[in-house]
Amino acid sequence: MSLIHAFLLSILGTLASLVMSRTIQEAAIVDKHEQWMVDHGRKYESKLEKEKRLDIFKENLEYIESFNNGGNRSFKLGLNEFADMTQDEFIAAQTGYNKMQEQDYSTLSKSTLFMYEKFSDVPISFDWRDHGAVTPVKYQGRCNCCWAFSAVAALEGIIKIKTDKLISLSEQQLLDCSRNGVNRGCKGGRMMDAFEYITKNQGITTEQSYPYESKQDACYTEKHTNKVATINGYQMVPANDEEALLKAVANQPVSAALDSRGRDFQFYAGTGVFTGECGNE
């Protein structure tokens, strides 16, 4: 066999090996997607939709693996339930905070003296979970009502501090009944408007009495007659003031909004301190 023939055979052999390797990789990704569908109960309406979602899944998987193999990271990414969604789809489905106008925020934050202004005993670190003031993590599903979950979580913590009772409160009541301000159920809302509703309604009921459904429905007054927690108002933490935020958190759980745009946030695996990409609004 001549040298050139041997060289051609070597090239063909290399190409065949590459093709086989790529085929094996593609098959492994398909298997991984199938298992992911089982794990997350995902079903698609058509073969075309499944192929589209597989392509998105593959692209996201490549990003996740590249990130996790990229050296010393303070946190990891994983194939969570959002692994077949584009970043735009994730933002549309999971970011339900309706922003305040800057002038509105300034007016509210300066309208009264910050209640913890004179507090000076700020600890280096503090976690309200260590004090039994945080209920187990809840799941909002595909309903843009993070505003309701945030408001309820803060109130649950405050009630625990005041009464020594940790009670799971109803996000669904806010979703169905808090239609004041900019609150629009699964189309977004604001925590301040949720607090306004709770104040004017003179309370909120338990999650057990008015369970979460991951969709907005009519306001069923008979479900929230048993009001187990109430507030007489709320206050904004001064804008762009981390010291004020530290003082507030040292005294009670605080309701806050995060700009979760960014693939790092979308696929955060819940392990390690998140220091990745996110929005800046």
N, C-alpha and C positions, 0 to 999 in steps of 0.2 A: 504494500500500500504506500502510495507516495505521501510525502510530507503534507502537501496541500489537501489531499483527501482526509488525512488524519486530522488536520486542523479544522476542516469543514465538519467532520463528524463530531469533533470536540465542541464546536459552536452549537451544532444542532442538539447535542446532548445537554448542553448548558441551558439552551432555550426550552427544551422539553422539561428539564428539571424545574425551571422557573415557572412554567405554565402549570405544572403539577402542584408546585408549592402554593401558587396563587389560588388554584382550584380548591385545595385543602383548606386554605385560609377562608375563602368565601363560604365553604360548607360549614366551617366552624362558627362563622358569624351568623349564618342562617340558624344553626342549632341553638346558638346563644340567644338569638331573638325569639325563637320558639319557646325556649324555657322562660325567658323574661315575660312573654305573653301569658304563660301559665301562672307565673308568680304574681303577676299584677292584674290578672283577670281581664286582660285586654283582648277584644275581638274587633275585627274590622268588617265593614259592610260589603267590601268587594275585594277581589284579587288585586285590582289596580291600586286600591287604597293600601292594601298590605304591602305591595311592592314599594310604594312611595314611602311608607313608614319604615320599611327595612332599610332603604337608602339613608333616611335621616338617622336611624339607629346606628348604622355603620359609621356615618360621619361623626356622630357624637361619641361612639365607642373609641374611635381613633383619637379624638381629642382627649378623652378621659385617660386612656392608656399613655398617651404622650405626656400629659401633665403629671401623672403619678410616677412615671419613669424619669422625670425631668430633674432629679436631684433632690436636695434637702428641702422639703416642704413642711409647713406647719400643720397642714391638713390634707385630706385625701378626697378625691372625687369618686363617684360610684354610679352604677346603672340603677338609678332610682326610677320612680314611676314616670318621670318626665323624659326618659331616654329616647322616646320616639317623637319628640316635639322639637320644632325649631325654636330658636331664641325668641322670635317674634310671637310665636304661638304661646310660649311660656309666659311672656309678659302680658299678653292679652288675657290669659286664663287665670293668672295668679297674682296680679298686682292690682288690688282694688282700692287703694287709698286715693281719694280725691283731694288733690293738693289745695292748700289755702292760698289765697292771694297774699303777697308779701305784706301789704298794708294792713290786712285783717290780722295777720299774725302779730305784727308790731303793736297794734292797738290792744289786742288781748293780753300779750305778754307784759305790757307796761301799765295795764289798767289798775292793777293792785300790786302791793308790795309782795315780792316773792316770799312765801311762807317759811322757807328754810334759809333765808338770807343770812341769818346770824348763827346758823349751825356751823360748828367748827371741828367737831370730833369725827372727821371723815376717815374711815378705815382704809387701809391699803387695798383691800379686796373685800367684797361682800357678795353673797349669793343667797337670795331669798329661799331657794330650795332647801338650804341647810336649816332653815327656820320653819319648814313645813308650810310655807305660804304660797306654794305653787301646786296647782292640780296637775295630774298627768297630762302629757301632750295630747292635744286634740287635733282632729283632721278635718280641714275645711272642704276637701274635695275640689271639684272644678267650679266652685262658686266664689266670685270675687268679693268675699266678705271678710277679708283679713281685719278690717276696721272693727268688726263686731267681736272677733276673737281677741284682739288686742285690748279693747275696752273691758271686756268681761274678765280677762286674766288679771288686769290691774285691780279691778274691783274685788275679785276673789281674794287677792293678797291683802288688800286693805281691810276687808271684813275679817280675815284671819287675825290680823294684827289687833284689831279692835275687840273682837269677841272670842278669840282663840278657837274659832270653828272654821275649818276649811270646807267650803261648800261649792260644788260645781254649779255655776250659774248658766242661764240660758242664752246662747248666742242666737238661737232661732227666734226668740222674742224680739230681739233687736232687728233681726233680718225682716221679720214680718210687720213689726209695729213701729219701728223708728223710721219714719218717713219725713222727718223734719230736716231742715238744712239741706245738705247735698246727699244725704243717705238714700241710696237707690238699690238696696238689697244686694243681689249678686252682680250688679253693675257698678258697685263701688260705694264708698262712703267715707266718713271721718269719725275718729274716736270722739272728738269734742261734741259732735252732734249726737253720738250715742249717749254720752254723759248728760247732755241736755235733756234727752228723752227720759233717762232714768230719774233725773231730778224732778222733772215735771210729772212723771207717772208715779212718783213717790215709791219707786222700787222696781225690782226685777225678781223673777221667780227662778226656780232651780232648773237645771238641765233635765232632770227626771220629769218634772211637770210639763215642760215644753221642749221636748227633745229635738236635736238637730236633724235636718232633712237634706241639707246641701242644695236647697232651692228656696226661693221666696214664695210665700203663700199669703193668704189672707190673715189678718191679725185676729187670732182667736182669743178674745178677752177671757173666756172661761178657763183658759189654760194658765193665765197668769194672775189669777185672783190671789194666790198665795205668794205675797211679796216677802222674800226672805232677806233682802239686802237693799239698802238705799244709800244715797249720798245727798248732801245739800248744796253741792257745787263742785267745781273743778278749777284747776289753775294751770296755765301754760308755764313750762320751764322757760326762762329767758333764752332767746335765740342765740345760737353760736356761743354758748357759754358752758364749756365742759365742766367747770368747777360747780356751777349751779346744778348741772345734771348729776354730778357725783353726790352732792348734798341731798338731792331729791331721792336718788336710788338708795342711799344709806338709811333713809327713813321709811320708804315704802316702794313697792313695785311701781314702775312708771310705764305708761303706754307710749310707745315710740313707733315710728314708721321707718323702714329701711328701703332704699332704692335698690331693688334686687335684680336690676338689669346686669347681665353678664353670665357667661356660661359657667364660670366657677361657682356662682351662687346656685345656678340651676341644678348642678350635679353634686353639690356639697354632700358628702357622705355622713356628716354628723360626727366625725372624729377629728379631734384637733381644733386649734384656734383658727377661725376663718380670717385670713389676711389677703384674700384674693380680689379679683376684679368685681366691681359693682358700679352702679350709677353714681352720679354726684348731685342729684337734686333732693 
